Amino acid sequence: MNPLPRMLAVAALITTVAACTTEGTPAPVAQAAATSVPAAGAAAPKRAVPRTSVQKVAAKKAKLEIADITPEGEAKEKVGVGFPIIVTFDRDVPDRAAAEAALQVQAERQVDGAWRWVSDRKVIYRTKTYWRPHQKVQLNARLSQIPGNEAAKDVSRRFAVGYSNVSVVNTRSHVMKVRRDGKLVKSIPISAGRGGMVKNGVDVYLTTSGTHLTMNKKPLETMTSAWMGVTDPKDPQYYKEEIPWAVRISDSGEYVHQSAGYYQFLGRSNQSHGCVRATPAGAKWFYGIAQRGDVVKITGTKRQLGWQNGWGYWQLNWTEWKKGSALTKGTAAKS
C-alpha cells in the first residue's frame, strides 16, 4: 500500500465551498412615530389621512432580497481575472428574467459578460474573456425595479481586479508555469495525481484537467481520509495531516500546496492523490500571490473538470454559458 498522503477531495466533502457566506443584513423595520398630548391652547392635531396606494406599496415587505454576493468588495480583497460574480437571493426567484435584468455590471475596461442561473436562488456572472487586470468593476442590483418588489433596497458592490495571475500546470512534464500580467515569473516543479482509484467509473486519484479558479487559501489545511469513508485510525488507509500553503482550486478537494515530503518526485512523476504538490519554496510563493479568481489551467490528464465543480465556469464555452441566461434568447449582458 502506498503511504503517500491523500491529496484529493479531502476537505471538500467535509467543509463547505470557500466563498462568502455572510447573510445579508435585514432591512430596518420602520418604527411608529411617538404620540404626544397637545399643550393647552395648541392647535388640535390633524385627522389622519388614509395612505395612498403608492404609500401602501412602499409599506409592504420586500419579496426578494440578496442574501450573499461573492467575492468581497474592494476594501477586503483583490480578485483574479477569472473571477465570477455570484449572487444568491434570500428565496426562490419567481421571475428570473426580471431579477436578472435588475443586475447590472459596469467595468472600467469593457468586456462582454452574461449571467447564468445555477439554481432557483443563485445566478452567476462570467465574462466572455478574462477581466482585464488593475481595474474596478461595479455591480448594481436594482431590486426595487423588479415588479412587485418596490419596497426592496437596492444593493451595490465594487470589486477590485488585481494582477493577472495565470498558471499552467502540465501533468506530463510535471511543471507549473506562472505568468503575471502576461510575463513568465516562475516555473515550479510539481507532482500531480497518479490515478489508480476508480469510483463510479471515475478515477478519483487523477487531477482534473481544465480551467480552474482559485477559491480560497489557508496557510495550514487539515486533510483527512474521511472523503473515502475511512475514519478509523486503525485502518491502513486512514490519514489526517496538516498541509502547508494550501490554495483550493475545486470543490472536489484539489489544491495547489506544499508537498508533505516526497520531494524526489517533484518535477519527475505524478504521485499525489489528485492535488498539485509543489516544492516548499514554490508553494509558499504561490500562496503569497494567490487571489480568489486566479486562473489555474491543468493539462495532461483524462479526467475533466466539471463546470459546476467549484468555480469551473470557464469549462463552458461562451455560447453554452449564455444559454443559462433568463433573458430573451440568452442575450449576453454588456458590462
KEZANU-133319 format. One line per 8 residues: their letters; for each residue x, y, z of N, C-alpha, C. Coordinates in steps of 0.02 Angstrom, whole numbers. Example, Ala and Ser with C-alpha at 12.3 -4.5 7.8 and 13.67 -1.06 7.14 Angstrom:
! residues 2
as	660:-284:390:615:-225:390:660:-165:390 | 642:-112:354:684:-53:357:645:2:394
***
This chain:
! residues 335
mnplprml	43:-60:0:0:0:0:44:62:0 | 32:105:-44:72:167:-48:53:213:9 | 100:235:51:83:276:110:78:349:95 | 82:368:33:80:440:18:15:470:42 | 17:533:68:-45:565:94:-93:578:38 | -156:573:54:-209:584:5:-217:659:-8 | -210:677:-70:-213:749:-86:-276:769:-123 | -325:723:-132:-383:740:-173:-447:737:-132
avaalitt	-490:785:-143:-559:784:-119:-565:777:-44 | -516:801:-5:-519:788:66:-565:837:100 | -543:901:100:-582:950:137:-649:964:104 | -654:953:37:-715:973:3:-776:936:27 | -769:874:47:-827:835:67:-843:842:141 | -801:879:178:-816:889:249:-823:963:267 | -812:1006:217:-821:1077:228:-861:1106:171 | -885:1167:179:-922:1199:127:-876:1235:80
vaactteg	-903:1259:23:-863:1296:-25:-835:1358:6 | -772:1373:-10:-740:1431:20:-761:1494:-15 | -822:1516:-3:-848:1577:-31:-882:1616:23 | -896:1681:9:-928:1724:59:-996:1696:77 | -1009:1682:141:-1073:1654:162:-1109:1699:211 | -1087:1760:216:-1119:1805:263:-1190:1819:242 | -1234:1814:289:-1304:1829:275:-1312:1903:264 | -1357:1921:219:-1370:1991:207:-1402:2024:267
tpapvaqa	-1389:2088:277:-1417:2124:333:-1491:2138:321 | -1535:2117:368:-1607:2129:358:-1621:2203:352 | -1671:2219:311:-1691:2289:304:-1718:2314:371 | -1702:2376:391:-1725:2402:455:-1801:2407:457 | -1829:2393:515:-1902:2396:524:-1921:2467:543 | -1968:2495:507:-1990:2563:522:-2023:2566:591 | -2005:2616:630:-2033:2624:697:-2092:2672:695 | -2143:2658:735:-2201:2703:738:-2181:2768:771
aatsvpaa	-2209:2823:745:-2193:2888:773:-2225:2895:842 | -2189:2928:889:-2215:2937:956:-2272:2987:956 | -2321:2975:999:-2379:3021:1004:-2372:3062:1067 | -2402:3120:1066:-2400:3163:1125:-2465:3201:1132 | -2481:3224:1193:-2542:3261:1206:-2528:3335:1193 | -2568:3370:1152:-2555:3440:1137:-2562:3484:1198 | -2518:3534:1203:-2521:3581:1259:-2583:3624:1254 | -2601:3654:1311:-2661:3697:1313:-2652:3754:1263
gaaapkra	-2704:3767:1224:-2703:3821:1176:-2672:3802:1110 | -2643:3743:1106:-2613:3721:1043:-2667:3699:995 | -2650:3702:931:-2698:3681:881:-2712:3607:886 | -2773:3589:873:-2792:3518:876:-2755:3480:822 | -2735:3419:837:-2699:3379:786:-2743:3365:726 | -2711:3362:667:-2748:3348:607:-2771:3276:606 | -2828:3265:574:-2854:3198:568:-2810:3158:520 | -2798:3095:538:-2756:3052:496:-2786:3045:427
vprtsvqk	-2744:3049:376:-2766:3043:307:-2750:2973:282 | -2796:2937:252:-2782:2870:227:-2722:2870:180 | -2681:2817:184:-2622:2812:141:-2642:2802:69 | -2603:2831:24:-2614:2821:-47:-2592:2751:-66 | -2610:2731:-127:-2590:2664:-150:-2514:2658:-155 | -2480:2714:-173:-2408:2713:-177:-2377:2701:-108 | -2405:2736:-57:-2380:2727:11:-2391:2656:36 | -2448:2627:17:-2462:2559:38:-2412:2510:8
vaakkakl	-2393:2521:-56:-2344:2478:-88:-2278:2483:-53 | -2258:2546:-35:-2195:2557:-2:-2192:2524:67 | -2250:2518:98:-2252:2489:165:-2248:2413:164 | -2258:2383:106:-2256:2311:101:-2185:2286:110 | -2179:2225:134:-2113:2194:141:-2086:2174:73 | -2022:2184:63:-1991:2165:0:-2000:2089:-10 | -2014:2070:-72:-2024:1999:-87:-1960:1963:-105 | -1909:2002:-123:-1846:1971:-145:-1787:2015:-125
eiaditpe	-1740:1986:-89:-1680:2022:-69:-1619:1978:-81 | -1561:2006:-73:-1499:1969:-85:-1471:1945:-18 | -1456:1880:-16:-1427:1851:44:-1351:1854:43 | -1321:1851:-16:-1248:1848:-20:-1223:1869:-89 | -1166:1903:-89:-1130:1919:-150:-1057:1896:-142 | -1032:1860:-190:-962:1838:-192:-931:1863:-256 | -870:1891:-254:-824:1895:-198:-836:1956:-154 | -788:1969:-108:-793:2027:-64:-781:2091:-104
geakekvg	-796:2148:-72:-786:2211:-104:-713:2233:-104 | -700:2289:-138:-631:2312:-149:-593:2326:-85 | -629:2341:-30:-594:2356:32:-566:2294:66 | -591:2235:46:-572:2173:80:-526:2128:39 | -529:2132:-27:-486:2088:-66:-480:2113:-138 | -427:2091:-170:-419:2098:-242:-430:2030:-273 | -460:2028:-331:-478:1964:-362:-441:1954:-427 | -440:1891:-449:-406:1874:-511:-448:1887:-572
vgfpiivt	-418:1881:-631:-451:1899:-693:-504:1849:-715 | -509:1792:-682:-560:1744:-700:-621:1746:-654 | -621:1793:-606:-670:1790:-551:-742:1795:-576 | -787:1755:-546:-858:1760:-560:-891:1806:-508 | -947:1836:-527:-989:1870:-479:-1047:1823:-463 | -1053:1803:-401:-1104:1755:-380:-1155:1790:-335 | -1217:1792:-357:-1270:1824:-319:-1319:1771:-296 | -1330:1768:-231:-1377:1721:-201:-1434:1760:-170
fdrdvpdr	-1495:1746:-192:-1553:1779:-165:-1577:1744:-101 | -1620:1779:-63:-1642:1752:1:-1700:1702:-5 | -1723:1692:-66:-1778:1645:-78:-1779:1628:-152 | -1821:1579:-171:-1827:1561:-241:-1852:1621:-282 | -1824:1629:-341:-1841:1686:-383:-1898:1667:-431 | -1958:1698:-424:-2014:1679:-466:-2007:1702:-539 | -1974:1760:-549:-1966:1788:-615:-1891:1800:-627 | -1858:1750:-654:-1785:1754:-664:-1766:1810:-712
aaaeaalq	-1805:1819:-764:-1788:1871:-813:-1789:1940:-782 | -1840:1954:-741:-1845:2019:-709:-1788:2030:-659 | -1772:1977:-621:-1718:1983:-573:-1651:1993:-608 | -1640:1956:-663:-1577:1962:-699:-1569:2031:-730 | -1625:2058:-756:-1622:2124:-786:-1605:2179:-735 | -1619:2164:-671:-1605:2213:-619:-1532:2212:-597 | -1494:2163:-621:-1423:2156:-602:-1380:2184:-658 | -1346:2239:-644:-1307:2273:-695:-1233:2275:-674
vqaerqvd	-1189:2259:-721:-1117:2257:-709:-1083:2308:-754 | -1042:2350:-723:-1004:2400:-761:-930:2395:-743 | -889:2390:-795:-817:2385:-785:-782:2447:-813 | -727:2465:-783:-688:2521:-809:-660:2505:-878 | -644:2442:-889:-618:2419:-953:-666:2367:-981 | -705:2387:-1028:-763:2350:-1051:-748:2280:-1078 | -792:2234:-1062:-787:2165:-1087:-857:2135:-1085 | -873:2092:-1132:-939:2060:-1133:-946:2011:-1075
gawrwvsd	-1006:2007:-1047:-1020:1960:-993:-1093:1940:-993 | -1110:1887:-959:-1179:1862:-956:-1191:1826:-891 | -1254:1826:-870:-1275:1790:-810:-1298:1720:-829 | -1287:1673:-784:-1312:1605:-792:-1341:1581:-726 | -1402:1556:-729:-1436:1531:-669:-1413:1459:-655 | -1394:1446:-593:-1372:1378:-575:-1420:1347:-524 | -1467:1386:-499:-1519:1360:-454:-1575:1412:-453 | -1628:1397:-415:-1684:1444:-410:-1666:1507:-371
rkviyrtk	-1609:1506:-336:-1589:1563:-296:-1522:1593:-316 | -1483:1558:-357:-1415:1580:-370:-1403:1592:-444 | -1372:1650:-460:-1355:1667:-528:-1283:1692:-529 | -1247:1676:-584:-1175:1689:-587:-1159:1728:-650 | -1118:1779:-642:-1096:1821:-698:-1024:1802:-717 | -1015:1787:-781:-949:1771:-807:-937:1810:-871 | -876:1829:-882:-859:1867:-941:-842:1821:-999 | -844:1848:-1060:-827:1809:-1120:-754:1792:-1121
tywrphqk	-713:1841:-1105:-641:1831:-1097:-623:1855:-1027 | -563:1842:-1005:-545:1862:-937:-551:1938:-928 | -567:1957:-866:-566:2027:-849:-496:2055:-862 | -492:2117:-879:-426:2149:-885:-403:2167:-814 | -338:2160:-800:-314:2172:-732:-313:2246:-714 | -305:2258:-648:-295:2325:-621:-351:2373:-640 | -411:2354:-621:-469:2397:-634:-522:2385:-581 | -575:2425:-582:-632:2417:-537:-693:2395:-577
vqlnarls	-733:2353:-546:-795:2328:-576:-852:2340:-527 | -906:2368:-551:-963:2387:-509:-1023:2343:-524 | -1052:2313:-471:-1116:2278:-476:-1170:2320:-445 | -1223:2334:-482:-1281:2369:-456:-1341:2323:-461 | -1370:2307:-404:-1430:2264:-402:-1490:2309:-386 | -1527:2328:-437:-1583:2373:-429:-1646:2332:-415 | -1648:2305:-355:-1703:2260:-336:-1770:2295:-335 | -1770:2360:-321:-1833:2397:-317:-1866:2404:-385
qipgneaa	-1831:2389:-438:-1859:2395:-505:-1893:2331:-528 | -1887:2278:-488:-1921:2216:-504:-1995:2225:-488 | -2041:2212:-535:-2112:2220:-523:-2135:2184:-460 | -2171:2221:-416:-2195:2192:-354:-2144:2192:-299 | -2084:2217:-312:-2029:2217:-263:-2004:2287:-248 | -2049:2335:-256:-2030:2405:-250:-2005:2424:-181 | -2022:2386:-130:-2001:2402:-62:-1929:2380:-48 | -1899:2342:-93:-1832:2317:-82:-1780:2373:-85
kdvsrrfa	-1726:2364:-49:-1671:2411:-50:-1621:2390:-104 | -1602:2438:-147:-1552:2423:-198:-1484:2410:-165 | -1445:2367:-197:-1381:2346:-169:-1326:2357:-222 | -1267:2376:-200:-1211:2382:-247:-1148:2356:-214 | -1101:2334:-255:-1036:2314:-231:-984:2328:-284 | -927:2352:-261:-872:2369:-307:-814:2320:-295 | -790:2291:-349:-736:2242:-346:-671:2272:-373 | -616:2249:-345:-550:2271:-369:-515:2212:-401
vgysnvsv	-499:2218:-465:-462:2166:-501:-388:2180:-493 | -351:2131:-470:-280:2139:-458:-238:2116:-518 | -183:2082:-503:-140:2057:-556:-175:2002:-597 | -153:1994:-658:-174:1937:-698:-126:1880:-683 | -147:1836:-638:-108:1776:-621:-138:1717:-659 | -102:1692:-708:-124:1635:-747:-70:1581:-744 | -88:1524:-714:-40:1469:-705:-61:1411:-749 | -11:1379:-780:-24:1320:-821:14:1261:-791
vntrshvm	-24:1210:-771:5:1150:-741:6:1095:-794 | 65:1072:-812:72:1017:-860:87:954:-820 | 38:909:-817:46:849:-776:92:798:-808 | 110:808:-872:155:762:-906:228:783:-900 | 239:848:-902:308:873:-893:322:890:-820 | 269:888:-778:274:897:-706:302:966:-686 | 272:1017:-716:293:1085:-701:233:1131:-702 | 234:1181:-660:183:1234:-660:217:1300:-678
kvrrdgkl	194:1331:-732:222:1395:-753:172:1451:-737 | 196:1502:-702:152:1556:-679:170:1620:-716 | 119:1650:-745:127:1714:-779:88:1769:-742 | 120:1825:-731:87:1884:-700:86:1940:-752 | 25:1963:-767:16:2014:-818:51:1995:-883 | 48:1930:-899:74:1905:-962:147:1885:-962 | 183:1899:-908:255:1885:-905:267:1823:-862 | 307:1776:-889:325:1717:-851:370:1736:-793
vksipisa	346:1722:-732:384:1743:-673:409:1684:-631 | 381:1624:-642:403:1568:-600:385:1502:-634 | 433:1454:-631:421:1385:-652:433:1341:-590 | 382:1304:-570:384:1266:-508:379:1191:-522 | 425:1150:-501:419:1077:-509:359:1053:-468 | 319:1009:-497:258:984:-464:251:909:-472 | 205:881:-433:184:812:-441:108:812:-437 | 75:783:-486:1:783:-489:-25:714:-471
grggmvkn	-91:704:-483:-123:641:-464:-98:581:-503 | -85:528:-468:-57:469:-501:-111:423:-530 | -174:431:-508:-226:386:-532:-224:319:-495 | -275:278:-509:-275:212:-481:-332:194:-435 | -377:242:-419:-435:225:-379:-498:246:-418 | -535:196:-442:-594:209:-482:-656:201:-440 | -698:254:-440:-762:253:-405:-816:277:-453 | -867:235:-462:-922:252:-508:-896:270:-577
gvdvyltt	-846:234:-599:-819:244:-665:-771:303:-672 | -754:335:-617:-710:393:-618:-647:379:-577 | -590:392:-607:-527:383:-570:-517:445:-526 | -536:440:-464:-534:498:-419:-464:517:-396 | -415:476:-413:-346:492:-396:-311:533:-451 | -348:547:-505:-320:588:-559:-337:662:-546 | -290:706:-558:-304:777:-557:-348:794:-617 | -396:838:-607:-441:857:-662:-408:907:-708
sgthltmn	-413:894:-773:-388:941:-823:-443:993:-838 | -421:1053:-853:-468:1106:-868:-449:1172:-835 | -492:1222:-844:-479:1288:-816:-510:1294:-747 | -467:1294:-697:-489:1302:-628:-480:1375:-607 | -515:1394:-555:-504:1459:-523:-487:1448:-450 | -441:1488:-424:-426:1483:-353:-486:1509:-314 | -505:1472:-261:-567:1486:-225:-554:1513:-154 | -502:1488:-122:-481:1514:-57:-412:1486:-41
kkpletmt	-385:1505:15:-319:1479:33:-312:1479:109 | -271:1432:133:-256:1427:204:-182:1412:213 | -150:1443:263:-79:1429:274:-68:1358:298 | -120:1328:328:-116:1258:350:-185:1228:344 | -191:1177:303:-256:1144:291:-255:1073:318 | -307:1054:355:-312:986:380:-343:942:327 | -309:889:308:-334:843:258:-339:774:289 | -396:741:279:-409:676:308:-434:627:256
sawmgvtd	-440:564:275:-464:512:230:-539:503:234 | -574:548:269:-646:540:278:-684:543:212 | -655:577:161:-689:583:96:-703:515:65 | -661:465:80:-673:398:52:-701:350:104 | -729:379:158:-762:338:208:-716:305:259 | -654:326:260:-605:296:306:-596:344:365 | -623:326:423:-619:369:482:-587:334:542 | -574:269:536:-544:230:590:-468:237:587
pkdpqyyk	-437:266:637:-364:274:637:-326:208:629 | -358:152:644:-325:88:637:-325:62:565 | -366:92:523:-369:71:453:-304:91:418 | -274:45:379:-212:61:344:-217:121:297 | -278:136:273:-287:192:227:-303:257:263 | -308:255:328:-325:316:366:-267:365:366 | -284:429:362:-234:481:370:-268:546:393 | -229:586:426:-250:653:446:-187:695:452
eeipwavr	-179:742:406:-117:779:403:-130:854:395 | -83:893:421:-85:966:414:-40:984:355 | -70:1012:303:-34:1026:241:-23:1101:233 | 40:1123:225:54:1195:220:38:1225:151 | 24:1290:152:17:1332:93:-33:1302:43 | -95:1292:66:-146:1259:26:-191:1310:-8 | -193:1307:-75:-237:1350:-115:-288:1306:-150 | -351:1314:-132:-404:1270:-160:-421:1291:-230
isdsgeyv	-430:1241:-275:-448:1254:-344:-510:1216:-367 | -542:1177:-323:-604:1143:-343:-643:1124:-280 | -706:1106:-291:-748:1081:-236:-730:1009:-218 | -701:972:-266:-687:902:-254:-621:891:-217 | -594:945:-189:-538:938:-144:-469:948:-174 | -465:974:-233:-400:986:-265:-370:1052:-241 | -306:1050:-227:-269:1108:-204:-203:1112:-241 | -173:1170:-242:-102:1178:-254:-72:1189:-184
hqsagyyq	-25:1146:-164:1:1151:-95:72:1123:-91 | 102:1135:-35:169:1108:-23:166:1032:-17 | 211:999:-49:215:926:-42:237:909:29 | 202:860:58:220:837:125:275:784:119 | 335:807:105:390:761:93:388:736:22 | 423:681:8:424:650:-58:446:699:-112 | 494:742:-94:517:794:-140:552:765:-201 | 574:703:-195:610:672:-251:565:661:-312
flgrsnqs	499:663:-302:453:653:-358:435:718:-393 | 447:775:-361:428:839:-390:468:852:-454 | 431:868:-507:463:879:-572:480:816:-609 | 462:758:-580:482:694:-611:424:646:-624 | 378:641:-577:323:593:-586:263:615:-545 | 205:587:-563:142:603:-528:131:552:-473 | 128:576:-411:122:531:-354:68:552:-305 | 32:606:-318:-19:629:-270:-85:593:-281
hgcvratp	-132:607:-239:-199:579:-246:-246:629:-280 | -218:677:-316:-258:723:-355:-238:795:-350 | -207:814:-295:-186:884:-288:-122:897:-327 | -105:961:-334:-43:981:-365:7:997:-310 | 54:952:-300:105:962:-248:163:1003:-276 | 188:1048:-236:242:1092:-257:298:1092:-205 | 354:1118:-224:410:1124:-177:392:1172:-121 | 423:1167:-63:407:1213:-8:413:1287:-28
agakwfyg	467:1304:-62:477:1374:-82:426:1394:-135 | 413:1349:-183:365:1364:-236:295:1371:-210 | 275:1325:-164:207:1327:-137:196:1390:-95 | 245:1409:-56:240:1469:-14:235:1531:-58 | 275:1534:-110:273:1591:-156:205:1596:-190 | 180:1539:-215:115:1538:-249:59:1559:-201 | 61:1534:-141:12:1553:-90:13:1629:-80 | 72:1658:-79:79:1729:-65:48:1773:-119
iaqrgdvv	49:1751:-182:22:1793:-236:-51:1777:-252 | -76:1720:-227:-142:1695:-248:-198:1742:-227 | -241:1758:-275:-302:1796:-264:-361:1751:-283 | -417:1758:-251:-476:1720:-273:-494:1740:-344 | -505:1690:-386:-521:1704:-455:-461:1702:-502 | -401:1685:-475:-344:1674:-519:-355:1611:-561 | -324:1610:-619:-334:1555:-666:-279:1502:-657 | -299:1438:-651:-253:1382:-648:-275:1331:-700
kitgtkrq	-240:1329:-756:-256:1282:-809:-215:1218:-800 | -249:1162:-799:-215:1097:-790:-225:1056:-853 | -170:1028:-878:-172:989:-940:-140:920:-928 | -158:873:-972:-121:810:-974:-155:750:-943 | -216:758:-914:-250:700:-885:-314:685:-922 | -339:624:-913:-400:603:-947:-464:624:-909 | -456:647:-848:-514:667:-808:-526:742:-816 | -586:761:-837:-601:831:-849:-637:863:-789
lgwqngwg	-621:925:-777:-654:964:-725:-726:978:-746 | -774:963:-702:-843:980:-716:-855:1055:-707 | -898:1085:-748:-906:1157:-746:-939:1181:-681 | -971:1136:-645:-1001:1154:-581:-959:1128:-522 | -899:1105:-535:-854:1084:-483:-814:1145:-460 | -832:1172:-403:-801:1234:-381:-821:1291:-426 | -772:1330:-448:-784:1385:-494:-760:1366:-564 | -780:1308:-587:-758:1284:-652:-798:1312:-710
ywqlnwte	-822:1373:-704:-868:1401:-753:-836:1412:-821 | -770:1418:-824:-736:1428:-888:-733:1364:-928 | -757:1309:-901:-760:1247:-938:-814:1249:-992 | -863:1294:-985:-913:1303:-1037:-889:1355:-1087 | -900:1342:-1151:-884:1394:-1200:-936:1449:-1195 | -923:1504:-1228:-965:1564:-1220:-1037:1552:-1243 | -1046:1515:-1297:-1114:1501:-1321:-1153:1460:-1270 | -1120:1409:-1242:-1154:1367:-1192:-1168:1408:-1129
wkkgsalt	-1121:1450:-1109:-1132:1489:-1048:-1194:1534:-1055 | -1202:1566:-1111:-1258:1613:-1120:-1326:1579:-1119 | -1327:1514:-1133:-1391:1478:-1133:-1422:1475:-1063 | -1382:1489:-1012:-1408:1489:-944:-1440:1554:-923 | -1440:1603:-968:-1471:1667:-953:-1547:1662:-959 | -1583:1700:-917:-1656:1701:-920:-1681:1755:-967 | -1636:1797:-993:-1657:1849:-1039:-1674:1819:-1107 | -1710:1856:-1147:-1734:1831:-1211:-1677:1805:-1254
kgtaaks	-1683:1743:-1275:-1634:1709:-1318:-1565:1706:-1287 | -1561:1713:-1220:-1497:1707:-1187:-1448:1762:-1206 | -1475:1821:-1226:-1431:1876:-1245:-1385:1897:-1189 | -1321:1903:-1203:-1272:1921:-1152:-1280:1992:-1130 | -1271:2004:-1066:-1272:2072:-1041:-1206:2105:-1058 | -1208:2170:-1069:-1148:2208:-1085:-1121:2242:-1023 | -1058:2229:-1007:-1029:2260:-948:-993:2324:-967
***
